[in-house]
Amino acid sequence: MTRHKQQGTDPASCTQCAPPPQDRVVEQPHKKALINRVRRIEGQVGGVMNMIENDRYCVDILTQISAVKSALDGVAIQILSSHAKGCVRKAVQEDGGEETMEELLGIIRKLIR
């Protein structure tokens, strides 16, 4: 797999996507911060499991589950934003980006369900 370097000046945009779907590799901007956020979410999920094992009050467990979902949504929005500013912008500039725009809309549909 080939890593593509960022083309543009926007540090928040991801690098270009490689065309073949099975070979897409994107060097995420702020990778360390994203990894730290996901690790915190892992801890929250572990906390939910402990709450269930310890027979905690249902509403407390549901509150924690809601917090986990919100945290994951935040990570998704950050990645979506960098994808739009990087991969999608590049595709639109190069060839109109019809296929990339459809892919973007598809993932947005999945995220808002």
Salt bridges, closest charged atoms under 4 A:
GLU27 OE1 - LYS5 NZ 3.34
ASP60 OD2 - ARG56 NH2 3.72
GLU94 OE2 - LYS90 NZ 2.10
GLU103 OE2 - ARG24 NH1 2.31
